[in-house]
Amino acid sequence: MSCSAQSLSFQDLIEAVESLPLDDQSMLVELINKRIIEKRRAELVAEVRESREAFLRGEVKCGTVKDLIKDLEN
């Protein structure tokens, strides 16, 4: 990212996007949405990996909902 892009305020960015043709705005929205999905997917993969590792280390308890409630009450 260039220095000028880093110094843009959010409002400047919105105005720049609004100055684009509608087709370009649509493509930008699509691109941003895809990148958000990719980031969320990567976060989910990391969380699943962490959960599996915790399970393998024996840090995870198995039980019913009743067991969970009982543990939370204690």
Summary of the structure (lengths in Angstrom):
residues: 74
radius of gyration: 22.3
end to end distance: 51.8
largest distance: 60.5
contacts: 129
relative contact order: 0.05
helix: 77%
strand: 0%
